[in-house]
Amino acid sequence: MYHGEKDYRHGSPEQLGILLVNLGTPDAPTTSALRRYLAEFLGDPRVIEVPRLLWWFILNGIILNTRPKKSAAAYAEVWDHYGTGTGSPLLHLAELQRDGLRERLQARLAGPVCVALGMDYGNPSMTRALEDLRMQGARRVLVLPLYPQYAAATTASVFDNITRVLQKTRWLPELRFINHYHRHPGYIDALAASVREHQAEHGKPHKLLMSFHGVPERYLLNGDPYHCECHVTARLLAEKLGLTADEWQVSFQSRFGKEEWIKPYTDITLKAFPAQGIKDVQVICPGFSADCLETLEEIAQENREYFMQAGGEKYSYIPALNARADHLDMLTDLVMQHVQGWPEAGDYDAAAMRREWEISKANALKLGAKQ
């Protein structure tokens, strides 16, 4: 653990660390695994902004006794979706993203870099990811949450989690944090390319529905920019694709609980489309950097059934950007933009750095240091 190790050794090599973060995943599609995961996820005050004592009774007295079984059945529908034996589709894709980003950064940076994957909830934990970076000598760390649009329930939760872990260490690394990239040109280009490729195979639909994860309307009214950033992404994507106003629409999915969430709701929108003469629909989820339960089960399966039962004729889901080359290239550009001014992004002289570390260690030992 962080607090059980000495954080500083004289002359230790240093390098740049990238912490890639996504929401998380249960360890297995079982009721017990989902209970652990949901307790952590729904117990986060950034996710559920309800007075803590009241929410503790609701969560532990009702939700964790009913929802895990249902969620486990949903996860079982998509578990090992890619046939790799890794189980969670989100974890599989996140590992591909980590490896692809590392390969690209090693080719572009002048100095050494290590890339670790951490989940805000579940495994691999943030503690494990930060410890991995520390053990590799990462003294400068850039945090990249894979949430294109900023929301307190996601991006800010990552920041909270990291600071909780780092409170246990004496020598903090230099930290930089990417808040969002909802209008990054490379991100919009990659989304547009994924739509064009899908439509080259499946044809152009009556409507392209851009479905983002929802949040309670109260969060928007309290100043969260998420709703606005989703609409900015959607507008830029529609412009890049040359769509007219009646060829695309924004909606919000995955609502939870009884209070009002930001609208329109994805499921209700899809149920209403056929009566409006919209019977050929394609759905893309630009806010998800990797496919997961909410896209593979909720959008590709559950919402497809709603649409077809309402009289729809043709429905398809456009996969998330996942480990596409253009997505990884964009993430690499994003990292390069944010590490400017650090040694690894400049005129890094490996031999000179090694000499500096050796001199530092030798001088410390002369002064009586034991390590």
Secondary structure as UniProt FT lines:
FT   HELIX           2..4
FT   TURN            10..11
FT   STRAND          15..25
FT   HELIX           31..42
FT   TURN            45..47
FT   HELIX           52..58
FT   HELIX           59..63
FT   HELIX           64..78
FT   TURN            79..82
FT   HELIX           89..108
FT   STRAND          113..122
FT   HELIX           126..135
FT   TURN            136..137
FT   STRAND          138..145
FT   HELIX           152..156
FT   HELIX           157..166
FT   TURN            167..168
FT   STRAND          174..177
FT   TURN            182..183
FT   HELIX           185..202
FT   STRAND          207..213
FT   HELIX           217..221
FT   TURN            222..223
FT   HELIX           226..241
FT   HELIX           245..247
FT   STRAND          248..253
FT   HELIX           266..272
FT   HELIX           274..276
FT   STRAND          280..284
FT   TURN            286..287
FT   HELIX           294..302
FT   HELIX           303..309
FT   TURN            310..311
FT   STRAND          314..318
FT   TURN            322..323
FT   HELIX           325..338
FT   TURN            339..341
FT   HELIX           343..345
FT   HELIX           350..366
FT   TURN            367..368
//
